[in-house]
């Protein structure tokens, strides 16, 4: 197979690549013979005619699997050089060293075929451009891929077979250790570790949420044991939420042996690169689940109940169960549903006292805006449900009283017991540090100083733990006397006293309600001011009750009628923004005592069906302008225009005090302002004498239209000129001549 005739002069002018790869770090460290054989391929390339400086060894992919080319940078460098035509020969020990899948292998073959690159292994030299050589290389690549599949199938088959018997040893969570027998799982020999795990399950049964258990551990300043497969010793650390959640969700604590809870999936990321991720499988798809495999901290039935409770505590979605119980005063959290659409009712709080209420989140668009399907106050509804619930649980009140007595007596014992175990553990660590310190030779000062420092740290932690234990014991509750127990029993007979006690929180009440009530459907009839409740209990019993709702009769809030009439008149001439300014200048307020804005004026108009100002419908007989604009057009001072408006010489409109003057600028008005006075017009001073009246009388006659007047803008005689009839003027002249 060593057909050296395939090597041409063009091949010898290019590089010869020796590709070296081992699959795992263990092979690189221990299987040295394979590594040496691969590096010796450089000598073989020299025997084919390549110079030493033309031989390049690619060994960047050591301890890398050949199943993919993503993380093999040496393989990527090799294919790049081949594509650029820099390579004449690729040498490897066998095809499986280059690639373990046909996808990568055929890419190499295609590149070598196009760039006239040879491929060599222990069996000979091949030219991918030749049919027979390419066929043989393709078969070798297929066999390499099949070999990887067979090896993997054998390993996974053995693992699954051993896991099916519950004998596969894998990492155990803290609190459990492997025994000497096959598949034997034992509880941790350290009593402190066992006590912490047991307390987590007990507190979850009482508190109901993972977060509350975590907060209780933090408030009590209790430590959590951390177990590692690399470090045999237990490390005590501050508990995290993830640690508490892992304990409560692990089926191993329920005495079950499980395998295959996850599945590996391939996917494309945003850059189009194939990556792998771990997907958690539901319980029904676990490969192996052997119940009662070993002794656990809880039973399998209790584990199933805990998982259902944790799942319920998640943030709920529409048409699903409620979330975790909160501290709000609304008692029907997660239980109330809408009688119209069946959606879960949400909670709102309003007012200074945070009065609770319920509303349906299913909004519908009506008249261009969203309206709630239902909204109702929750005070009377909660009172009715509480009365019904207390009446239902009265037979069980005595049993609840005994449980309450037992809980009160043992409330502080758990925390004290944890502290005692923690002190015992720290005392052991301090004694162990002391033994290490005393066992070292005094002359070895470097080691003795380090061990002495560790001993001092252990003693300090022990002292702090002992002080904490003493403080807890001093705060321990006194054992109840017989009189106190009788008092508790008397309260049990009247459970309503306990229900309405200040020490009974809303969270406790909601926990009790959810233990017996499945859901409550609420329907509201506004015409009757009633809410109809359909209560479905856990056992399937259905109870219906009607609750009278509080009716609020408040007088309607309305804007003053004179303000509405003024807006009606102003809307003919002005925009909403201008109207708001006029109303504010007059000191007017909205119905709720606020200043007017353009939006509030628009809302008032729409309510009273007042049309808005439309400039296109304004009169075409001249342009309506302001005083300032009229002064610019007439070439006069604004004060003069104001004076002529007040005297009546210029006609204008002011709808209401504070509104701007509107002057209609047309040809008739412009004709009143001239450069010279025409015949028959006399100044205002002479007009008074001719008519024999006062100046105010003349101006009033002009305003009433009885006299015609013009304004001369230029010359010494500028001012107001009044038109006098020829007969009146002749009489005035005759009187002056006589």
Secondary structure, DSSP 8 states (H G I E B T S, - for coil): ---GGG--HHHHTSEEEEE---SSHHHHHH-HHHHHHHHTHHHHHHHTT--GGGEEEE-TTTT--TT-SSS-HHHHHHHHHHHTT-EEEEE-SSHHHH-SSHHHHHHHHHHHHHHT-EEEETTEEEETTSHHHHHHHHHHHHHHHHHHHHHHHHHHHHHHHHHHTT-------TTEEE-SSTT-EEE-S-HHHHHHHHHHHHHHHHH-SHHHHHHHHHHTT-EEEE--SS--S-EEEE--HHHHHHHHH-GGGGT-EEE--EEEEEEE-TTS-EEEEEEE--GGG-SEEETTSS--SS-HHHHHHHHHHHHHHS---TTS---S--SSS-TTTTTEEETTT--BEEEEEETTTTEEEEEE---EEETTEEE-S-EEESHHHHHHHHHHHHHHHGGGHHHHHHHHHHHHHTTTHHHHHHHHHHHHHHHHHHHHHHHHHHHS-TT-HHHHHHHHHHHHHHHHHHHHHHHHHHHHHHT------HHHHHHHHHHHHSHHHHHTSTTS-HHHHHHHHHHHEEEEEEEEETTTTEEEEEEEETTS-EEEEEEE------------HHHHHHHHHHTTTS-HHHHHHHHHHTT---TTS----HHHHHHHHHHHT-----GGGS-SSSEEE-HHHHHHHHT--HHHHHHHHHHTSS--B-SSTTS--BEEE-HHHHTTEESS--TTEEEHHHHHHHHT--HHHHHHHHHHTSS-EEEE-SSTT-EEEEE--HHHHHHHHHHHH-
